[in-house]
């Protein structure tokens, strides 16, 4: 913090020297920081994509299981309803003999 205060209190020559240094060293510093941050950002994006895909896979499996359970329950209910209902066609139309 004292360095910034000293620079601000300094003369015009100090400010110009810092500005020239920033202009000269800026591209080098930006390039070196970029070469470090780019792989980190790429790894973060790849990790996020893997997490997203795995989450979708889990959700898809859960949904498929729920659909299969619902289908089985509907089939079971239909089967039990069919077994509980007596055949009415034979009772309504007695056989003619």
Buried (B, 14 or more C-beta within 10 A) or exposed (E): EEEEEEEEEEEEEEEEEEEEEEEEEEEEEEEEEEEEEEEEEEEEEEEEEEEEEEEEEEEEEEEEEEEEEEEEEEEEEEEEEEEEEEEEEEEEEEEEE
